[in-house]
Amino acid sequence: MECVLGGFYSVDLSPLESKLRDGGFSLLILQLPDGLKRFFPDLVNCISRLGHENIIIHGDSVYGACDLQLGKLSLLGDLDRLLVVHVAHTPYPPELASVRVASENVVYLGARSLVAIDEALLEDTARTLKDLGARRVALVATAQHLHELGAIAGFLAARGFKAVVPRGRPPYLLDGQVIGCDYRVARSAGTVDSYVIVSGGFFHPLGLYLATLRHVVHLDPYESKVKLVDEEGERVLRRRLYLVSKAMEGSTVGIIIGLKEGQYRPRLLQSLIESARRKGLQAVLIAAEYTSPETLDNIDNNLIDFYVITSCPRLAIDDLGDYRKPVLTPGEAFMALEGSLHPYRFPW
């Protein structure tokens, strides 16, 4: 059964139907990204037609499948009879988390974008790639646009490009899929002249550039535009390398430990502590569920010279990049502790 959300997304309810047939769930909690929350009435109506009406909407921001918040949600009822319906993300890769992020109490529903990619956008993409002199191109996307990659590959192939969709790691990462902290699927395409990424916003294209340091062409169906990411990506990269070089001068590092289920990474934490000790640095451990400029302002003092975030590496890039002290991703922190600016490591 397909459920259309506001005319913009189509959600496949088949996984939920299977779960409900198994029975035993007395309460459903709908967990949607902020951009899809306003469409919850459509989803509630569809689920009601499946015969289930005891539904609660999760109002907090959820930043991906690493952020299920099951501990909090268990306050709403017996966890054994509670089902979290998580929309628009695939399950989180278990090797990136050190606590169990898979659960029988979570069902994942894909949300396929219904926003059309017209031929004019594809022609703009081909022209941009031609101007770059690109021949071999890897096509990637966020989960909502993966279904478009085959058609785009065919369009580019007809214009002389070697277009490939890199193989995924299902069920966590599907063919061509990237998430904000994991670009392994993109890199698995091997040597390419350029990437084309289909997504809304600049979050994922910037991450792809930093993770690959290759040309990145961003096809945005929502803004109906094609943009080369390189100039902005290079500006961010120069800023990141400057922060790494400043961190190399420090003697004390504040290591922020994530308290979300999928963002608690003790193996990574231990590796950073050991690297800091080998370098002769003191490590101050800070546990936080949310990290923001206010979090660091409240705890900051003259002792700490720089920070590394082990929870969500995108916080350092997107939210804390202009903080008055270096705030690094794990990959950048290892660079600083090893005393090397090359090669650049993002995110891990």
C-alpha positions as CSV (number, residue, x, y, z in Angstrom):
1,M,0.0,0.0,0.0
2,E,1.3,3.4,-1.0
3,C,0.5,6.5,1.0
4,V,1.0,9.9,-0.6
5,L,2.1,12.8,1.7
6,G,0.9,16.2,0.5
7,G,1.6,15.2,-3.1
8,F,5.3,15.4,-2.5
9,Y,6.3,12.0,-1.2
10,S,5.1,8.4,-1.6
11,V,5.5,6.1,1.4
12,D,5.5,2.4,1.0
13,L,3.5,1.0,3.9
14,S,4.3,-2.7,3.2
15,P,6.8,-3.1,6.0
16,L,4.3,-1.7,8.4
17,E,1.6,-3.9,7.2
18,S,3.8,-7.0,7.8
19,K,4.6,-5.8,11.3
20,L,1.0,-5.2,12.2
21,R,0.0,-8.6,10.9
22,D,2.4,-10.1,13.5
23,G,0.3,-8.3,16.1
24,G,1.1,-7.4,19.7
25,F,1.6,-3.6,19.2
26,S,-0.8,-1.4,21.1
27,L,0.7,2.0,20.3
28,L,2.3,3.4,17.1
29,I,4.7,6.4,17.3
30,L,5.2,8.2,14.0
31,Q,8.8,9.5,13.7
32,L,9.3,11.9,10.8
33,P,12.1,14.3,9.7
34,D,11.2,17.9,10.4
35,G,10.6,18.5,6.7
36,L,7.9,15.8,6.6
37,K,6.2,16.4,9.9
38,R,3.5,18.6,8.5
39,F,2.3,15.8,6.4
40,F,1.5,13.5,9.4
41,P,-2.4,13.8,8.8
42,D,-2.0,11.9,5.5
43,L,0.1,9.2,7.1
44,V,-2.3,8.8,10.0
45,N,-5.2,8.5,7.6
46,C,-3.4,5.7,5.7
47,I,-2.4,3.8,8.8
48,S,-6.0,4.1,10.1
49,R,-7.2,2.3,7.0
50,L,-4.9,-0.6,8.1
51,G,-7.0,-0.8,11.2
52,H,-4.7,0.9,13.7
53,E,-5.7,4.2,15.3
54,N,-3.7,4.4,18.6
55,I,-1.1,6.8,17.1
56,I,1.2,9.4,18.7
57,I,3.3,11.9,16.6
58,H,6.8,12.3,17.8
59,G,7.3,16.1,17.8
60,D,11.1,16.3,18.6
61,S,13.6,16.7,15.9
62,V,15.0,13.4,14.7
63,Y,18.3,13.7,12.8
64,G,18.4,10.2,11.2
65,A,18.3,6.5,12.1
66,C,21.1,7.1,14.6
67,D,18.6,9.2,16.7
68,L,15.7,6.9,17.4
69,Q,15.3,8.1,21.0
70,L,13.8,4.8,22.1
71,G,14.7,5.4,25.8
72,K,12.5,8.5,25.9
73,L,9.7,7.0,23.9
74,S,9.5,4.0,26.2
75,L,7.9,6.5,28.7
76,L,4.8,6.4,26.6
77,G,4.1,2.7,27.1
78,D,5.4,-0.8,27.5
79,L,8.3,-1.0,25.0
80,D,7.3,-4.6,24.0
81,R,4.0,-3.3,22.7
82,L,5.2,0.0,21.3
83,L,6.1,0.3,17.6
84,V,8.2,3.3,16.3
85,V,7.3,4.0,12.6
86,H,10.5,5.7,11.4
87,V,9.9,7.5,8.0
88,A,12.4,8.5,5.3
89,H,15.6,6.9,6.6
90,T,17.1,3.4,6.2
91,P,18.5,1.6,9.3
92,Y,21.7,3.0,10.7
93,P,24.9,1.1,9.8
94,P,25.6,-1.0,12.9
95,E,29.4,-0.7,12.6
96,L,29.1,3.1,13.1
97,A,27.4,2.6,16.5
98,S,28.5,0.7,19.5
99,V,25.0,0.1,21.0
100,R,22.3,-1.8,19.4
101,V,20.5,0.4,16.9
102,A,18.4,-2.3,15.4
103,S,15.2,-3.1,17.2
104,E,12.0,-5.2,16.8
105,N,10.2,-2.1,17.9
106,V,11.2,0.0,14.9
107,V,9.9,-0.3,11.3
108,Y,11.5,1.8,8.6
109,L,9.3,3.3,5.8
110,G,10.9,4.8,2.7
111,A,9.7,8.1,1.5
112,R,10.1,8.5,-2.3
113,S,10.1,12.0,-3.6
114,L,7.4,12.8,-6.2
115,V,9.1,16.1,-7.3
116,A,9.9,15.6,-11.0
117,I,13.4,16.1,-12.4
118,D,12.7,17.6,-15.8
119,E,14.9,17.3,-18.9
120,A,16.1,20.8,-18.6
121,L,17.8,20.0,-15.2
122,L,19.4,16.9,-16.8
123,E,20.7,19.0,-19.7
124,D,22.2,21.5,-17.2
125,T,23.8,18.6,-15.4
126,A,25.3,17.2,-18.6
127,R,26.6,20.7,-19.6
128,T,28.2,21.2,-16.2
129,L,30.0,17.8,-16.4
130,K,31.1,18.6,-20.0
131,D,32.6,21.9,-18.8
132,L,34.5,20.0,-16.2
133,G,35.9,17.6,-18.8
134,A,34.4,14.7,-16.8
135,R,34.0,11.3,-18.5
136,R,33.4,8.8,-15.7
137,V,30.7,9.9,-13.3
138,A,29.3,8.4,-10.1
139,L,25.6,9.1,-9.3
140,V,24.5,9.2,-5.7
141,A,21.5,10.5,-3.8
142,T,19.7,10.8,-0.5
143,A,17.2,8.0,0.2
144,Q,14.3,10.0,-1.2
145,H,15.8,10.2,-4.7
146,L,17.5,6.9,-5.2
147,H,14.8,5.8,-7.6
148,E,15.9,8.5,-10.1
149,L,19.5,7.4,-10.5
150,G,18.9,4.7,-13.1
151,A,17.1,7.2,-15.4
152,I,19.8,9.8,-14.9
153,A,22.5,7.3,-15.6
154,G,20.7,6.4,-18.9
155,F,20.4,10.1,-19.9
156,L,24.1,10.8,-19.3
157,A,25.2,7.6,-21.0
158,A,23.3,8.7,-24.1
159,R,25.4,11.8,-24.1
160,G,28.7,10.0,-23.9
161,F,29.4,9.8,-20.2
162,K,30.3,6.7,-18.3
163,A,27.7,7.0,-15.5
164,V,27.8,4.5,-12.7
165,V,25.6,4.0,-9.6
166,P,27.8,2.5,-6.9
167,R,26.6,-0.7,-5.1
168,G,25.1,-0.2,-1.7
169,R,25.2,-2.2,1.6
170,P,21.5,-3.1,2.1
171,P,19.5,-2.7,4.2
172,Y,21.6,0.1,5.7
173,L,22.8,1.9,2.6
174,L,21.1,1.2,-0.7
175,D,22.6,1.5,-4.2
176,G,23.9,5.0,-4.6
177,Q,22.9,6.2,-1.1
178,V,24.8,8.6,1.0
179,I,24.0,9.8,4.5
180,G,25.4,12.8,6.4
181,C,28.1,10.8,8.2
182,D,28.8,7.9,5.7
183,Y,30.0,8.3,2.1
184,R,31.5,4.8,1.7
185,V,29.0,3.9,-1.1
186,A,30.1,7.0,-3.1
187,R,33.8,6.2,-2.6
188,S,33.3,2.6,-3.6
189,A,32.7,3.7,-7.2
190,G,36.5,3.9,-7.5
191,T,38.2,6.7,-9.5
192,V,35.7,9.0,-11.1
193,D,36.1,12.5,-12.6
194,S,33.0,13.8,-10.9
195,Y,30.1,12.9,-8.7
196,V,26.5,13.9,-9.3
197,I,24.3,14.0,-6.2
198,V,20.5,14.4,-6.2
199,S,19.3,16.0,-2.9
200,G,17.6,19.0,-1.4
201,G,19.8,21.5,0.4
202,F,23.6,21.8,0.7
203,F,24.1,19.4,3.7
204,H,24.8,16.2,1.7
205,P,26.6,17.8,-1.3
206,L,29.1,19.5,1.0
207,G,29.7,16.3,2.9
208,L,30.3,14.4,-0.3
209,Y,32.9,17.0,-1.4
210,L,34.7,16.8,1.9
211,A,34.6,13.0,1.9
212,T,35.9,12.6,-1.7
213,L,37.7,15.9,-2.7
214,R,36.4,15.4,-6.2
215,H,34.2,17.6,-8.4
216,V,30.6,17.4,-7.1
217,V,27.6,18.5,-9.2
218,H,24.5,19.1,-7.1
219,L,21.1,18.5,-8.8
220,D,18.4,19.9,-6.5
221,P,14.9,19.0,-7.7
222,Y,13.3,21.2,-5.1
223,E,15.1,24.4,-6.2
224,S,15.1,23.2,-9.8
225,K,18.8,24.0,-10.2
226,V,22.2,22.5,-10.9
227,K,25.2,23.8,-9.0
228,L,28.9,22.9,-8.9
229,V,29.9,22.5,-5.2
230,D,33.6,22.8,-5.7
231,E,34.1,26.5,-4.9
232,E,32.1,26.5,-1.6
233,G,33.6,23.1,-0.7
234,E,37.1,24.3,-1.2
235,R,36.4,27.4,1.0
236,V,35.1,25.1,3.8
237,L,38.1,22.7,3.3
238,R,40.6,25.6,3.7
239,R,38.8,26.6,6.9
240,R,38.8,23.0,8.2
241,L,42.6,22.6,7.6
242,Y,43.2,25.9,9.4
243,L,41.3,24.6,12.4
244,V,43.3,21.3,12.4
245,S,46.6,23.3,12.2
246,K,45.5,25.4,15.3
247,A,44.5,22.2,17.2
248,M,48.0,20.9,16.6
249,E,49.3,23.6,19.0
250,G,47.0,22.5,21.8
251,S,47.9,20.5,25.0
252,T,44.3,19.6,26.1
253,V,41.5,18.2,24.0
254,G,37.8,18.1,25.1
255,I,36.3,14.9,23.7
256,I,32.5,15.0,23.4
257,I,30.8,11.7,23.9
258,G,27.4,11.3,22.3
259,L,24.5,10.1,24.4
260,K,22.1,9.2,21.6
261,E,21.7,5.5,20.9
262,G,23.4,5.5,17.5
263,Q,25.9,8.2,18.4
264,Y,27.6,6.6,21.4
265,R,30.9,5.2,20.0
266,P,33.2,3.9,22.8
267,R,35.7,2.2,20.4
268,L,36.2,5.6,18.6
269,L,36.4,7.3,22.0
270,Q,39.1,4.9,23.2
271,S,41.1,5.3,20.0
272,L,41.1,9.1,20.4
273,I,42.1,8.9,24.1
274,E,45.0,6.6,23.2
275,S,46.1,8.9,20.3
276,A,46.0,11.9,22.6
277,R,48.1,10.2,25.3
278,R,50.7,9.1,22.7
279,K,50.9,12.8,21.7
280,G,51.3,13.8,25.3
281,L,47.9,15.6,25.5
282,Q,45.4,15.6,28.3
283,A,41.9,14.5,27.4
284,V,38.8,15.9,29.1
285,L,35.7,13.7,28.5
286,I,32.4,15.5,28.1
287,A,29.1,13.5,27.7
288,A,26.2,15.3,25.9
289,E,23.1,14.3,24.1
290,Y,23.0,17.6,22.2
291,T,26.0,19.7,21.3
292,S,25.6,23.3,20.4
293,P,27.5,26.6,20.7
294,E,25.7,27.1,24.0
295,T,26.8,23.7,25.2
296,L,30.4,24.5,24.6
297,D,30.1,28.1,25.9
298,N,28.8,26.8,29.2
299,I,31.6,24.3,29.7
300,D,34.5,26.1,28.0
301,N,37.5,27.4,30.0
302,N,41.2,28.1,29.6
303,L,42.1,24.5,30.1
304,I,40.6,23.1,26.9
305,D,42.4,24.1,23.6
306,F,40.2,22.3,21.1
307,Y,37.3,19.8,20.9
308,V,36.4,16.7,19.0
309,I,32.8,15.5,18.5
310,T,32.4,11.7,18.5
311,S,28.6,11.8,18.2
312,C,27.6,13.5,14.9
313,P,30.6,14.6,12.9
314,R,28.4,17.1,10.9
315,L,28.0,19.3,14.0
316,A,31.6,20.4,13.7
317,I,31.2,21.3,10.0
318,D,27.7,22.8,9.9
319,D,26.9,24.1,13.4
320,L,30.3,24.7,15.1
321,G,32.6,25.6,12.3
322,D,33.0,29.2,13.5
323,Y,33.3,28.5,17.2
324,R,36.1,30.5,18.8
325,K,38.1,27.3,19.4
326,P,38.7,24.5,16.9
327,V,35.8,21.9,17.0
328,L,36.9,18.9,14.9
329,T,35.4,15.8,13.4
330,P,37.0,12.5,14.5
331,G,38.9,12.3,11.2
332,E,40.2,15.8,11.7
333,A,41.2,15.1,15.3
334,F,43.3,12.1,14.2
335,M,45.0,14.4,11.7
336,A,45.8,16.9,14.5
337,L,47.0,14.2,16.9
338,E,49.2,12.7,14.2
339,G,50.6,16.1,13.2
340,S,49.6,15.9,9.5
341,L,47.4,18.1,7.3
342,H,47.3,15.5,4.5
343,P,45.4,13.5,3.6
344,Y,42.3,15.2,4.7
345,R,40.0,12.8,6.6
346,F,36.2,13.2,6.7
347,P,34.2,12.3,8.6
348,W,35.9,9.4,10.5
